[in-house]
């Protein structure tokens, strides 16, 4: 798929945020969602799980399950969506939209302190109505 402008991609991210499960979206308080072209080589290497294709998103912050009573007055947690990495992996705008939705669900799962298996189950529920 060809590249789109950052502004157009940011609109797509806002549309994807509206499309993900409301219980996720509504409980994401004090979370900034940003778009960057791609992760740095160092970050890719650090976060790589051996999979091909690159990093689509990244959650940075303190998961809800790890917060203490003293957590107030902090900067927002951050979810970064890597535009060019997603575009390069997709063949159509619809595919980009779907991948952005999955990326937001996945990174929001980290915000909520969910395990990878729990996040996968939510992704399966979102796309397939249950386990794939």
C-alpha positions, 0 to 999 in steps of 0.5 A: 500500500502507498504512503498516506500523509501523517494527518490522514493516518492520524484520522484513521487512528481516531476512527480505529479508536472509535471502532475498538471495544467501548469498554477498552476505549472508555477505560483508557484515562490519561493515555496519549495516542501518538503516531510516529513513522517507525520505531528506532532500530534500537527499539526494534531490537529491544522489543523484537520477539523474533517475529518478522515485520517490525513493531506496529505499536508500543505502550509506555507507562505504568499498567493499571495493575502495577499502580500504587496509591501514589501514582497520581499527578503523572504524565499520561501513559503513551501508545505509539502507532508506527505508521510506515511499519503498518503501511508496509505490512498491508496491501490496502487501506482496509488492511491498514485500518484493521491492523491499527485496530488490532494494534490499539487493542494490543497496546491498550491491553498492556495499559490494563496489565493483561497478559499476551494470552488475555490480549490475544483472546480479546483480539479474537473476540473483536475479530471473530466473535470468540477464539479463532 
